[in-house]
């Protein structure tokens, strides 16, 4: 039988690992969005279009990464 303190330590370790993973995912998503916006803006010279397309592509890639 495990003690309460070992269960608590295990949960804190999981929470810290999860927080690091979430921050990494958000940084990845924002970096990808900014990169795509810059590339599409250079091609189209339209900020609104570049934003819409970049958000759509970023969400599709992020969604595909979390499928399954």
N, C-alpha and C positions, 0 to 999 in steps of 0.2 A: 504494500500500500504506500502510495506516494504522499509526501507531506504537502501541506498547503503552500509552503514557501517555494518548493520546487515547481509546483504548478504555476505559481505567480511569476517566477523567473522565466519559465518557458513562454508564458503569454507575453511578457514584456519583450523578450527577444523576438518573438514573432511580430509584435507591433512595431518595433524599431525596424526590422527588415522590411515590413510592408510599407512603412513611411518612406524609406529610402527608395524602394521600388516605385512608388507613386510619384515621388519627386523626379526620378529619372525618366519616367514615362511622360510627364508633363514637359520636362525640358526637351525631350526628343520631339514631342508634338509641336511645341512652339518653334523650335529650331527649324523643323521641316516646313512649317507654315511660312515663316519669314523667308526661308530660302526659295520656296515655290513662288511666293508673292514677288520677290525681287526678279526672278527669272521671267515670270509671265509679264511683269510690268515692263521689262526691257523689250519684250517682243511686242506687246500690245499698246504700250504707252497710255493705258487706261487703268487707273487705280481701282476703280469699282469692279471692273471685270477681273482684274488680277486677284482681288480679294475673294470674290465669289468662287472663282475656279480653284484657287489655292485652298480655301476652306473645304470645298467639296472633295478635292483630291486627298487632303490631309485626313479628313474624316473617313474616307474610304480605306485608306492605308491603315489607319489606326483601328478601324473596325475589323479589317481582314486579319490584322495581327492578333486580335482577341477572339477570333472565331474558333470554336472547337474547344 
